[in-house]
């Protein structure tokens, strides 16, 4: 079974808010985030997946989720790439 690490963003005014998570069903997880039935931090916002990476096992996915969550520089680069691609100022 595949496991995914993902990065979500939500636009709040001119700020991009990000959230890092992992799952084995990415479509269902995004639906839960957007319906406010997921992590407390994600409630009340509309989220979009801008990064996802698949792994063969849960432990590898969880390890890489933690690394992405703590690596602010990598998250910033992913968000910046998304902003340039979608012309968000």
Jmol script that loads the backbone (N, CA, C; Angstrom):
load data "model"
ATOM      1  N   UNK A   1       0.843  -1.179   0.000  1.00  0.00           N
ATOM      2  CA  UNK A   1       0.000   0.000   0.000  1.00  0.00           C
ATOM      3  C   UNK A   1       0.888   1.242   0.000  1.00  0.00           C
ATOM      4  N   UNK A   2       0.540   2.214  -0.827  1.00  0.00           N
ATOM      5  CA  UNK A   2       1.283   3.461  -0.903  1.00  0.00           C
ATOM      6  C   UNK A   2       0.865   4.401   0.223  1.00  0.00           C
ATOM      7  N   UNK A   3       1.820   5.148   0.709  1.00  0.00           N
ATOM      8  CA  UNK A   3       1.586   6.196   1.697  1.00  0.00           C
ATOM      9  C   UNK A   3       2.132   7.491   1.122  1.00  0.00           C
ATOM     10  N   UNK A   4       1.458   8.590   1.414  1.00  0.00           N
ATOM     11  CA  UNK A   4       1.829   9.881   0.843  1.00  0.00           C
ATOM     12  C   UNK A   4       2.145  10.895   1.925  1.00  0.00           C
ATOM     13  N   UNK A   5       3.127  11.738   1.635  1.00  0.00           N
ATOM     14  CA  UNK A   5       3.396  12.942   2.410  1.00  0.00           C
ATOM     15  C   UNK A   5       2.925  14.073   1.522  1.00  0.00           C
ATOM     16  N   UNK A   6       2.183  15.015   2.098  1.00  0.00           N
ATOM     17  CA  UNK A   6       1.624  16.095   1.284  1.00  0.00           C
ATOM     18  C   UNK A   6       1.770  17.433   1.977  1.00  0.00           C
ATOM     19  N   UNK A   7       1.734  18.474   1.162  1.00  0.00           N
ATOM     20  CA  UNK A   7       1.769  19.848   1.652  1.00  0.00           C
ATOM     21  C   UNK A   7       0.538  20.547   1.109  1.00  0.00           C
ATOM     22  N   UNK A   8      -0.263  21.070   2.024  1.00  0.00           N
ATOM     23  CA  UNK A   8      -1.464  21.814   1.659  1.00  0.00           C
ATOM     24  C   UNK A   8      -1.212  23.296   1.847  1.00  0.00           C
ATOM     25  N   UNK A   9      -1.901  24.105   1.058  1.00  0.00           N
ATOM     26  CA  UNK A   9      -1.876  25.541   1.300  1.00  0.00           C
ATOM     27  C   UNK A   9      -3.298  26.071   1.305  1.00  0.00           C
ATOM     28  N   UNK A  10      -3.460  27.159   2.021  1.00  0.00           N
ATOM     29  CA  UNK A  10      -4.705  27.898   2.049  1.00  0.00           C
ATOM     30  C   UNK A  10      -4.324  29.368   1.965  1.00  0.00           C
ATOM     31  N   UNK A  11      -5.037  30.122   1.143  1.00  0.00           N
ATOM     32  CA  UNK A  11      -4.735  31.539   0.991  1.00  0.00           C
ATOM     33  C   UNK A  11      -5.564  32.320   1.991  1.00  0.00           C
ATOM     34  N   UNK A  12      -4.869  33.060   2.853  1.00  0.00           N
ATOM     35  CA  UNK A  12      -5.510  33.874   3.878  1.00  0.00           C
ATOM     36  C   UNK A  12      -5.090  35.318   3.625  1.00  0.00           C
ATOM     37  N   UNK A  13      -5.923  36.066   2.894  1.00  0.00           N
ATOM     38  CA  UNK A  13      -5.531  37.410   2.480  1.00  0.00           C
ATOM     39  C   UNK A  13      -4.405  37.288   1.480  1.00  0.00           C
ATOM     40  N   UNK A  14      -3.245  37.842   1.817  1.00  0.00           N
ATOM     41  CA  UNK A  14      -2.073  37.723   0.942  1.00  0.00           C
ATOM     42  C   UNK A  14      -1.086  36.679   1.440  1.00  0.00           C
ATOM     43  N   UNK A  15      -1.404  36.029   2.568  1.00  0.00           N
ATOM     44  CA  UNK A  15      -0.528  35.016   3.148  1.00  0.00           C
ATOM     45  C   UNK A  15      -0.923  33.625   2.702  1.00  0.00           C
ATOM     46  N   UNK A  16       0.074  32.791   2.497  1.00  0.00           N
ATOM     47  CA  UNK A  16      -0.160  31.377   2.237  1.00  0.00           C
ATOM     48  C   UNK A  16       0.107  30.620   3.531  1.00  0.00           C
ATOM     49  N   UNK A  17      -0.888  29.904   4.000  1.00  0.00           N
ATOM     50  CA  UNK A  17      -0.747  29.083   5.195  1.00  0.00           C
ATOM     51  C   UNK A  17      -0.531  27.656   4.728  1.00  0.00           C
ATOM     52  N   UNK A  18       0.419  26.966   5.332  1.00  0.00           N
ATOM     53  CA  UNK A  18       0.710  25.604   4.887  1.00  0.00           C
ATOM     54  C   UNK A  18       0.489  24.597   6.002  1.00  0.00           C
ATOM     55  N   UNK A  19       0.260  23.351   5.585  1.00  0.00           N
ATOM     56  CA  UNK A  19       0.041  22.234   6.498  1.00  0.00           C
ATOM     57  C   UNK A  19       0.680  21.006   5.882  1.00  0.00           C
ATOM     58  N   UNK A  20       1.409  20.244   6.672  1.00  0.00           N
ATOM     59  CA  UNK A  20       2.062  19.021   6.205  1.00  0.00           C
ATOM     60  C   UNK A  20       1.396  17.831   6.883  1.00  0.00           C
ATOM     61  N   UNK A  21       1.123  16.795   6.101  1.00  0.00           N
ATOM     62  CA  UNK A  21       0.527  15.597   6.659  1.00  0.00           C
ATOM     63  C   UNK A  21       0.910  14.360   5.861  1.00  0.00           C
ATOM     64  N   UNK A  22       0.400  13.213   6.291  1.00  0.00           N
ATOM     65  CA  UNK A  22       0.612  11.975   5.543  1.00  0.00           C
ATOM     66  C   UNK A  22      -0.673  11.158   5.576  1.00  0.00           C
ATOM     67  N   UNK A  23      -0.841  10.318   4.571  1.00  0.00           N
ATOM     68  CA  UNK A  23      -2.043   9.492   4.452  1.00  0.00           C
ATOM     69  C   UNK A  23      -1.786   8.348   3.485  1.00  0.00           C
ATOM     70  N   UNK A  24      -2.729   7.416   3.445  1.00  0.00           N
ATOM     71  CA  UNK A  24      -2.661   6.371   2.415  1.00  0.00           C
ATOM     72  C   UNK A  24      -3.767   6.568   1.382  1.00  0.00           C
ATOM     73  N   UNK A  25      -4.632   7.576   1.582  1.00  0.00           N
ATOM     74  CA  UNK A  25      -5.690   7.898   0.626  1.00  0.00           C
ATOM     75  C   UNK A  25      -5.763   9.420   0.510  1.00  0.00           C
ATOM     76  N   UNK A  26      -5.059   9.955  -0.450  1.00  0.00           N
ATOM     77  CA  UNK A  26      -4.890  11.409  -0.542  1.00  0.00           C
ATOM     78  C   UNK A  26      -6.180  12.149  -0.893  1.00  0.00           C
ATOM     79  N   UNK A  27      -7.013  11.596  -1.762  1.00  0.00           N
ATOM     80  CA  UNK A  27      -8.271  12.255  -2.132  1.00  0.00           C
ATOM     81  C   UNK A  27      -9.217  12.349  -0.939  1.00  0.00           C
ATOM     82  N   UNK A  28      -9.329  11.256  -0.202  1.00  0.00           N
ATOM     83  CA  UNK A  28     -10.206  11.234   0.975  1.00  0.00           C
ATOM     84  C   UNK A  28      -9.697  12.208   2.041  1.00  0.00           C
ATOM     85  N   UNK A  29      -8.393  12.254   2.220  1.00  0.00           N
ATOM     86  CA  UNK A  29      -7.809  13.131   3.237  1.00  0.00           C
ATOM     87  C   UNK A  29      -8.041  14.605   2.905  1.00  0.00           C
ATOM     88  N   UNK A  30      -7.885  14.988   1.640  1.00  0.00           N
ATOM     89  CA  UNK A  30      -8.138  16.375   1.243  1.00  0.00           C
ATOM     90  C   UNK A  30      -9.609  16.730   1.460  1.00  0.00           C
ATOM     91  N   UNK A  31     -10.484  15.795   1.137  1.00  0.00           N
ATOM     92  CA  UNK A  31     -11.916  16.013   1.350  1.00  0.00           C
ATOM     93  C   UNK A  31     -12.211  16.243   2.835  1.00  0.00           C
ATOM     94  N   UNK A  32     -11.574  15.475   3.710  1.00  0.00           N
ATOM     95  CA  UNK A  32     -11.745  15.655   5.152  1.00  0.00           C
ATOM     96  C   UNK A  32     -11.230  17.017   5.614  1.00  0.00           C
ATOM     97  N   UNK A  33     -10.085  17.434   5.098  1.00  0.00           N
ATOM     98  CA  UNK A  33      -9.545  18.747   5.465  1.00  0.00           C
ATOM     99  C   UNK A  33     -10.506  19.862   5.054  1.00  0.00           C
ATOM    100  N   UNK A  34     -11.035  19.771   3.844  1.00  0.00           N
ATOM    101  CA  UNK A  34     -11.906  20.826   3.333  1.00  0.00           C
ATOM    102  C   UNK A  34     -13.308  20.804   3.935  1.00  0.00           C
ATOM    103  N   UNK A  35     -13.699  19.688   4.541  1.00  0.00           N
ATOM    104  CA  UNK A  35     -15.019  19.621   5.173  1.00  0.00           C
ATOM    105  C   UNK A  35     -14.929  19.859   6.684  1.00  0.00           C
ATOM    106  N   UNK A  36     -13.765  20.296   7.149  1.00  0.00           N
ATOM    107  CA  UNK A  36     -13.530  20.598   8.571  1.00  0.00           C
ATOM    108  C   UNK A  36     -13.714  19.395   9.487  1.00  0.00           C
ATOM    109  N   UNK A  37     -13.432  18.208   8.984  1.00  0.00           N
ATOM    110  CA  UNK A  37     -13.531  16.995   9.794  1.00  0.00           C
ATOM    111  C   UNK A  37     -12.159  16.353   9.963  1.00  0.00           C
ATOM    112  N   UNK A  38     -11.148  17.198  10.017  1.00  0.00           N
ATOM    113  CA  UNK A  38      -9.789  16.694  10.100  1.00  0.00           C
ATOM    114  C   UNK A  38      -9.048  17.430  11.207  1.00  0.00           C
ATOM    115  N   UNK A  39      -7.768  17.611  11.032  1.00  0.00           N
ATOM    116  CA  UNK A  39      -6.933  18.269  12.037  1.00  0.00           C
ATOM    117  C   UNK A  39      -7.508  19.633  12.413  1.00  0.00           C
ATOM    118  N   UNK A  40      -7.441  19.947  13.686  1.00  0.00           N
ATOM    119  CA  UNK A  40      -8.017  21.195  14.199  1.00  0.00           C
ATOM    120  C   UNK A  40      -7.473  22.428  13.469  1.00  0.00           C
ATOM    121  N   UNK A  41      -6.200  22.425  13.145  1.00  0.00           N
ATOM    122  CA  UNK A  41      -5.566  23.556  12.469  1.00  0.00           C
ATOM    123  C   UNK A  41      -6.187  23.825  11.101  1.00  0.00           C
ATOM    124  N   UNK A  42      -6.658  22.790  10.431  1.00  0.00           N
ATOM    125  CA  UNK A  42      -7.138  22.950   9.054  1.00  0.00           C
ATOM    126  C   UNK A  42      -8.619  23.324   8.958  1.00  0.00           C
ATOM    127  N   UNK A  43      -9.313  23.353  10.060  1.00  0.00           N
ATOM    128  CA  UNK A  43     -10.759  23.616  10.029  1.00  0.00           C
ATOM    129  C   UNK A  43     -11.074  25.039   9.591  1.00  0.00           C
ATOM    130  N   UNK A  44     -12.131  25.167   8.781  1.00  0.00           N
ATOM    131  CA  UNK A  44     -12.616  26.475   8.378  1.00  0.00           C
ATOM    132  C   UNK A  44     -11.873  27.113   7.224  1.00  0.00           C
ATOM    133  N   UNK A  45     -10.989  26.385   6.580  1.00  0.00           N
ATOM    134  CA  UNK A  45     -10.252  26.917   5.435  1.00  0.00           C
ATOM    135  C   UNK A  45     -10.414  25.990   4.244  1.00  0.00           C
ATOM    136  N   UNK A  46     -10.208  26.534   3.059  1.00  0.00           N
ATOM    137  CA  UNK A  46     -10.185  25.723   1.844  1.00  0.00           C
ATOM    138  C   UNK A  46      -8.733  25.425   1.502  1.00  0.00           C
ATOM    139  N   UNK A  47      -8.428  24.161   1.348  1.00  0.00           N
ATOM    140  CA  UNK A  47      -7.060  23.701   1.144  1.00  0.00           C
ATOM    141  C   UNK A  47      -6.856  23.175  -0.258  1.00  0.00           C
ATOM    142  N   UNK A  48      -5.608  23.259  -0.705  1.00  0.00           N
ATOM    143  CA  UNK A  48      -5.211  22.766  -2.022  1.00  0.00           C
ATOM    144  C   UNK A  48      -3.881  22.039  -1.857  1.00  0.00           C
ATOM    145  N   UNK A  49      -3.757  20.884  -2.481  1.00  0.00           N
ATOM    146  CA  UNK A  49      -2.498  20.134  -2.420  1.00  0.00           C
ATOM    147  C   UNK A  49      -1.540  20.732  -3.444  1.00  0.00           C
ATOM    148  N   UNK A  50      -0.352  21.135  -2.975  1.00  0.00           N
ATOM    149  CA  UNK A  50       0.644  21.674  -3.906  1.00  0.00           C
ATOM    150  C   UNK A  50       1.881  20.782  -3.997  1.00  0.00           C
ATOM    151  N   UNK A  51       1.963  19.786  -3.113  1.00  0.00           N
ATOM    152  CA  UNK A  51       3.108  18.871  -3.127  1.00  0.00           C
ATOM    153  C   UNK A  51       2.665  17.546  -2.544  1.00  0.00           C
ATOM    154  N   UNK A  52       3.057  16.469  -3.197  1.00  0.00           N
ATOM    155  CA  UNK A  52       2.835  15.136  -2.636  1.00  0.00           C
ATOM    156  C   UNK A  52       3.940  14.214  -3.117  1.00  0.00           C
ATOM    157  N   UNK A  53       4.288  13.279  -2.266  1.00  0.00           N
ATOM    158  CA  UNK A  53       5.319  12.296  -2.597  1.00  0.00           C
ATOM    159  C   UNK A  53       4.892  10.965  -2.010  1.00  0.00           C
ATOM    160  N   UNK A  54       5.032   9.906  -2.790  1.00  0.00           N
ATOM    161  CA  UNK A  54       4.594   8.594  -2.314  1.00  0.00           C
ATOM    162  C   UNK A  54       5.767   7.781  -1.761  1.00  0.00           C
ATOM    163  N   UNK A  55       5.421   6.924  -0.805  1.00  0.00           N
ATOM    164  CA  UNK A  55       6.394   6.034  -0.157  1.00  0.00           C
ATOM    165  C   UNK A  55       5.786   4.640  -0.087  1.00  0.00           C
ATOM    166  N   UNK A  56       6.652   3.637   0.016  1.00  0.00           N
ATOM    167  CA  UNK A  56       6.187   2.251   0.028  1.00  0.00           C
ATOM    168  C   UNK A  56       5.713   1.773   1.387  1.00  0.00           C
ATOM    169  N   UNK A  57       6.125   2.450   2.455  1.00  0.00           N
ATOM    170  CA  UNK A  57       5.664   2.024   3.773  1.00  0.00           C
ATOM    171  C   UNK A  57       5.384   3.225   4.679  1.00  0.00           C
ATOM    172  N   UNK A  58       4.603   2.972   5.703  1.00  0.00           N
ATOM    173  CA  UNK A  58       4.137   4.021   6.601  1.00  0.00           C
ATOM    174  C   UNK A  58       5.281   4.671   7.368  1.00  0.00           C
ATOM    175  N   UNK A  59       6.220   3.883   7.852  1.00  0.00           N
ATOM    176  CA  UNK A  59       7.301   4.444   8.673  1.00  0.00           C
ATOM    177  C   UNK A  59       8.171   5.409   7.869  1.00  0.00           C
ATOM    178  N   UNK A  60       8.432   5.070   6.611  1.00  0.00           N
ATOM    179  CA  UNK A  60       9.213   5.957   5.748  1.00  0.00           C
ATOM    180  C   UNK A  60       8.450   7.257   5.495  1.00  0.00           C
ATOM    181  N   UNK A  61       7.144   7.154   5.263  1.00  0.00           N
ATOM    182  CA  UNK A  61       6.317   8.343   5.034  1.00  0.00           C
ATOM    183  C   UNK A  61       6.287   9.232   6.273  1.00  0.00           C
ATOM    184  N   UNK A  62       6.116   8.635   7.440  1.00  0.00           N
ATOM    185  CA  UNK A  62       6.059   9.416   8.676  1.00  0.00           C
ATOM    186  C   UNK A  62       7.388  10.114   8.962  1.00  0.00           C
ATOM    187  N   UNK A  63       8.472   9.438   8.680  1.00  0.00           N
ATOM    188  CA  UNK A  63       9.794  10.030   8.889  1.00  0.00           C
ATOM    189  C   UNK A  63       9.970  11.250   7.978  1.00  0.00           C
ATOM    190  N   UNK A  64       9.579  11.114   6.728  1.00  0.00           N
ATOM    191  CA  UNK A  64       9.730  12.212   5.782  1.00  0.00           C
ATOM    192  C   UNK A  64       8.721  13.337   6.026  1.00  0.00           C
ATOM    193  N   UNK A  65       7.566  13.009   6.557  1.00  0.00           N
ATOM    194  CA  UNK A  65       6.603  14.039   6.965  1.00  0.00           C
ATOM    195  C   UNK A  65       7.221  14.914   8.040  1.00  0.00           C
ATOM    196  N   UNK A  66       7.817  14.288   9.020  1.00  0.00           N
ATOM    197  CA  UNK A  66       8.458  15.026  10.105  1.00  0.00           C
ATOM    198  C   UNK A  66       9.565  15.934   9.563  1.00  0.00           C
ATOM    199  N   UNK A  67      10.382  15.411   8.648  1.00  0.00           N
ATOM    200  CA  UNK A  67      11.472  16.201   8.078  1.00  0.00           C
ATOM    201  C   UNK A  67      10.949  17.401   7.298  1.00  0.00           C
ATOM    202  N   UNK A  68       9.899  17.199   6.501  1.00  0.00           N
ATOM    203  CA  UNK A  68       9.310  18.313   5.739  1.00  0.00           C
ATOM    204  C   UNK A  68       8.680  19.329   6.674  1.00  0.00           C
ATOM    205  N   UNK A  69       8.021  18.856   7.707  1.00  0.00           N
ATOM    206  CA  UNK A  69       7.369  19.747   8.671  1.00  0.00           C
ATOM    207  C   UNK A  69       8.393  20.654   9.345  1.00  0.00           C
ATOM    208  N   UNK A  70       9.558  20.127   9.654  1.00  0.00           N
ATOM    209  CA  UNK A  70      10.593  20.896  10.355  1.00  0.00           C
ATOM    210  C   UNK A  70      11.470  21.720   9.422  1.00  0.00           C
ATOM    211  N   UNK A  71      11.491  21.388   8.138  1.00  0.00           N
ATOM    212  CA  UNK A  71      12.353  22.078   7.174  1.00  0.00           C
ATOM    213  C   UNK A  71      11.612  23.276   6.562  1.00  0.00           C
ATOM    214  N   UNK A  72      11.658  24.397   7.251  1.00  0.00           N
ATOM    215  CA  UNK A  72      10.946  25.602   6.812  1.00  0.00           C
ATOM    216  C   UNK A  72      11.438  26.089   5.454  1.00  0.00           C
ATOM    217  N   UNK A  73      12.720  25.924   5.184  1.00  0.00           N
ATOM    218  CA  UNK A  73      13.285  26.377   3.904  1.00  0.00           C
ATOM    219  C   UNK A  73      12.687  25.603   2.727  1.00  0.00           C
ATOM    220  N   UNK A  74      12.585  24.296   2.869  1.00  0.00           N
ATOM    221  CA  UNK A  74      12.023  23.486   1.786  1.00  0.00           C
ATOM    222  C   UNK A  74      10.546  23.826   1.580  1.00  0.00           C
ATOM    223  N   UNK A  75       9.796  23.993   2.675  1.00  0.00           N
ATOM    224  CA  UNK A  75       8.385  24.375   2.574  1.00  0.00           C
ATOM    225  C   UNK A  75       8.248  25.723   1.876  1.00  0.00           C
ATOM    226  N   UNK A  76       9.123  26.671   2.219  1.00  0.00           N
ATOM    227  CA  UNK A  76       9.091  27.991   1.607  1.00  0.00           C
ATOM    228  C   UNK A  76       9.351  27.894   0.107  1.00  0.00           C
ATOM    229  N   UNK A  77      10.332  27.074  -0.289  1.00  0.00           N
ATOM    230  CA  UNK A  77      10.647  26.910  -1.713  1.00  0.00           C
ATOM    231  C   UNK A  77       9.476  26.306  -2.476  1.00  0.00           C
ATOM    232  N   UNK A  78       8.801  25.337  -1.887  1.00  0.00           N
ATOM    233  CA  UNK A  78       7.637  24.719  -2.532  1.00  0.00           C
ATOM    234  C   UNK A  78       6.519  25.747  -2.691  1.00  0.00           C
ATOM    235  N   UNK A  79       6.269  26.529  -1.639  1.00  0.00           N
ATOM    236  CA  UNK A  79       5.231  27.558  -1.705  1.00  0.00           C
ATOM    237  C   UNK A  79       5.594  28.639  -2.719  1.00  0.00           C
ATOM    238  N   UNK A  80       6.863  29.047  -2.764  1.00  0.00           N
ATOM    239  CA  UNK A  80       7.308  30.062  -3.708  1.00  0.00           C
ATOM    240  C   UNK A  80       7.138  29.584  -5.147  1.00  0.00           C
ATOM    241  N   UNK A  81       7.488  28.346  -5.403  1.00  0.00           N
ATOM    242  CA  UNK A  81       7.322  27.763  -6.735  1.00  0.00           C
ATOM    243  C   UNK A  81       5.840  27.771  -7.133  1.00  0.00           C
ATOM    244  N   UNK A  82       4.963  27.435  -6.186  1.00  0.00           N
ATOM    245  CA  UNK A  82       3.521  27.457  -6.444  1.00  0.00           C
ATOM    246  C   UNK A  82       3.047  28.877  -6.733  1.00  0.00           C
ATOM    247  N   UNK A  83       3.533  29.851  -5.949  1.00  0.00           N
ATOM    248  CA  UNK A  83       3.123  31.243  -6.135  1.00  0.00           C
ATOM    249  C   UNK A  83       3.534  31.736  -7.523  1.00  0.00           C
ATOM    250  N   UNK A  84       4.756  31.447  -7.946  1.00  0.00           N
ATOM    251  CA  UNK A  84       5.237  31.883  -9.263  1.00  0.00           C
ATOM    252  C   UNK A  84       4.436  31.239 -10.382  1.00  0.00           C
ATOM    253  N   UNK A  85       4.166  29.951 -10.225  1.00  0.00           N
ATOM    254  CA  UNK A  85       3.436  29.208 -11.244  1.00  0.00           C
ATOM    255  C   UNK A  85       1.999  29.747 -11.390  1.00  0.00           C
ATOM    256  N   UNK A  86       1.382  30.133 -10.268  1.00  0.00           N
ATOM    257  CA  UNK A  86      -0.004  30.586 -10.286  1.00  0.00           C
ATOM    258  C   UNK A  86      -0.150  32.102 -10.169  1.00  0.00           C
ATOM    259  N   UNK A  87       0.975  32.800 -10.260  1.00  0.00           N
ATOM    260  CA  UNK A  87       0.994  34.277 -10.238  1.00  0.00           C
ATOM    261  C   UNK A  87       0.238  34.858  -9.063  1.00  0.00           C
ATOM    262  N   UNK A  88       0.551  34.352  -7.872  1.00  0.00           N
ATOM    263  CA  UNK A  88      -0.019  34.873  -6.628  1.00  0.00           C
ATOM    264  C   UNK A  88       1.021  35.784  -6.007  1.00  0.00           C
ATOM    265  N   UNK A  89       0.631  37.001  -5.666  1.00  0.00           N
ATOM    266  CA  UNK A  89       1.612  37.953  -5.096  1.00  0.00           C
ATOM    267  C   UNK A  89       1.649  37.914  -3.601  1.00  0.00           C
TER     268      UNK A  89
END
end "model"
wireframe off; spacefill off
backbone 0.3
color backbone group
